[in-house]
Amino acid sequence: MAVTDEAIEKIKAMIVSGALGPGDRLPKESELAAGLGLSRNSLREAVRALSLMRILDVRQGDGTYVTSLDPQLLLEAMSFVVGFHRDDTVLEFLAVRRILEPAATVLAASRMSEQQLDALSAGLDALGSEPSAEELAAADLEFHRGIARASGNSVLCSLLDGLSGPTARARIWRELAQEDAVGRALQEHRAILGALRDRDAEAARSWATVHIAGVERRLRGSL
């Protein structure tokens, strides 16, 4: 194991064990290095790497702190990384969405408030009958984010949010260029919303699966 990797593992162990918790300040560099049996250089490299992963927060002139460790914060890096997708991997992102999104929709069916449902409906109404590809892609992103948030599972919400960037871009440039793709997407969104209003979890799951699978199928055809 590389020296820096060993340092990362030792700091991770402190956090996992509870010796350091969210918001805690790390001991002074000299003390922490001695306590962990590390050189100060390897400790600095480890801290730098963990700060890039949003696990540590280095504050100039103040010290180094453990972040909130909130799933949304920790998974931000995934959203950045998947932005570098290639055409031949975007289908893999969609396949993961096809697994996760119906599960989030089932959870949302019993947890969404009327205000949240009305917000989804208002977003669809604001599009009109013939939105541009860009308008629909943005609205599609917010529609699915709204459902994921309502699932009540912050990890699931963050995972889906991280996977939405590349799929949204694919919709703009490929899927939405196909004939009647806009109409199909709007119809499927309305069907998902109707099932959520009825608190019909299985219907909501089915429509979410149909929607994502349809995007996947049409994109596969265009690629």
N, C-alpha and C positions, 0 to 999 in steps of 0.2 A: 504494500500500500504506500502511495506517495506521501511525503511528509505533510503536504497541505491537506490531502484527503484525510489523513489521520487527525489533523487538527480540527477539521470540519466535523468528523465523527465524534470527537470528544466534546465539542460545544453542543452538538445535537443531543448527545447523551445527557448533558446537563439540563437541557430544555425538556426533553422527554421525561426525565426522572422527576421534574418539578423543582430542581435546584434553582432553575431560572424560569420565571413565568412571564406571560405577556406584560409588557411595560416595564419589566425589571431592567435595571442598569447593570451592565457587566462590570466586574471588578477592574481595577486599573490593569493596564496591559502587563506590567511587570509582575503583578501578583497572579494574574490569570495564567500567564505563560509558565511561571514557576509551579503553580498548583497543578497544571495539566502536564507538566514535564515537556513543554514545547519551547522552541526558540521563539523569540519575539517576531522574527521575520515570518516564520510559518504561521504564527497566530495572526499576523496582519493579513496574510494572504487568505486565510480562512475567513476572517471577518469581512474582507472585501468580497469574497465569493458569496457569503451568506447574506450580505447586504444587497447584492444583485438579485438574489432569490427572494428578497423582501422578508427575510427572517430576522435580520438585524437592521437597525437604523442607526447610522453613524452621524452624530450631530457635532459639527465642528465646535470646539471650545466647550463642549458639554460632556460628551462621552458616547458610549455605544449602548444602545438599548435593544431589548427584544421587542419586536413589533407586536401588534395585536394578535398576530397569527390567524387573522380572519381568513376563511377560505377564499373569499373574493380577492383579497390582497395577494395571497400565496399563489393563486392560479392566474394572476395577471400575466405572468411570464409565458404561460401556455398560449394565451391570446396573441401575444407578440410573435411567438414562434410559428404558430399555424398560419400567420399572415404570409409566410414564405412558401405556401403550398405550391405544388406544380399541378398541371392539368391531370396528370395520372394519379395524383393522390387525393384530389378533392372528393372523389367518390368514396374514399375511405372515411373522410370526415362526415360525409352524409350518412354512411352506413352506421357510424357511431350515433349520430343524431337520431336515426331511425330506431335505435335501441332505447335511447335515453328519453327522447321527447314524449313518446306515449306514456311512459312512466310518470313524468312530471305532470302531464295532462290529467292522468287519473287522480293524482294527489290534489291537483287544483280543483277538480270537480266538486269536492266536498269542502274545500277551504276558501274558495274565492268569495269575496263579499260582493254585494250588489253594486257597490261603487266601482269595484275593480272590473266587474262584468260590463258595466256601463261605459267605463273608460275604453275597453276593447272595442265595444260597439261604436263609440264615437270616433275612434281611430279609423275604423273601416268606413264609416259614413263620410268622413272628411275626404276620402280618396275619390269619391265619385265613381262613375261607371267606367271611365277610360283614363286611369292614371298612367303616367309615364313609367317606364321600367325602373327608373331611379326612385320615383315616389313610392312605388309598390315595394321595392326592395327595402327601403327605410321603414315603411309601415310594417312589413313582414317581420323585420327584426324586432320592432317594438311589440308587436302582437305576441310573438313567441317569448320574448323577455318577460312580458306581463304574466303569461301563464307560468313560466318557470319561477318567477318570484312568488307567485301565489301558491306554489307547491309547498312552501314552508321549509324546504330543504336547501340550505345555503350552499352546500357542496354541489348538489345537482344543478342548482341555478348557475353557479360559477362555471361548472364544466360546460354547460350548454352555451353560456355567454361566450366562453372562449372559443367554442366551435362555430359560432355564428358568423364571424368575419369572413372567412373564405367562402362559405356557402352563400352568403349574401352577395358577394362579388360575382360568384358564378351565376347567380340568378340574373344579375344585371346584364352580363355580357353573353350569356348562352341561353339558359332556360327561358328567359323572358322574351328572347328574340323569336321564339317559335310562335306559330299561329295559335291564337286564342289562349296562350299561356296565362295572360293577365286574368281573363275571365275564369279560368279554372282555379287559379290561386284564390281569387275573391270568393268563389263558390265554396271552396274547401274551408277557408277561414270562417265563413258564415256557418257552415255545418259544424265545425269545432265549437264555435261560440254557442250555437243552439244546444248542443249536447251539454256544454258546461252550464248553461242556464237551467236546463232540465235536471241538473245534478245526476246525469246519466254517465257514470264513470266509464262503462264499457263502450258506449257509443263514442264518447270523447276519445278514448284510446284508439278505437277503430279509425275514426276520421283523422286523427293525428298521424297514424301509421300510413293511411292512404295518401295523405298530403306529402309527407316526407318521401315515401316510396315513389310517388309520382314525379317529384322533382329529381330524384335519383335516376329514375328510368329515362326521363327526357334528357337529362344531362348526359347519361351514358350514350344515348343515341347521337347526340351532337358531337361527342368526343370521338 
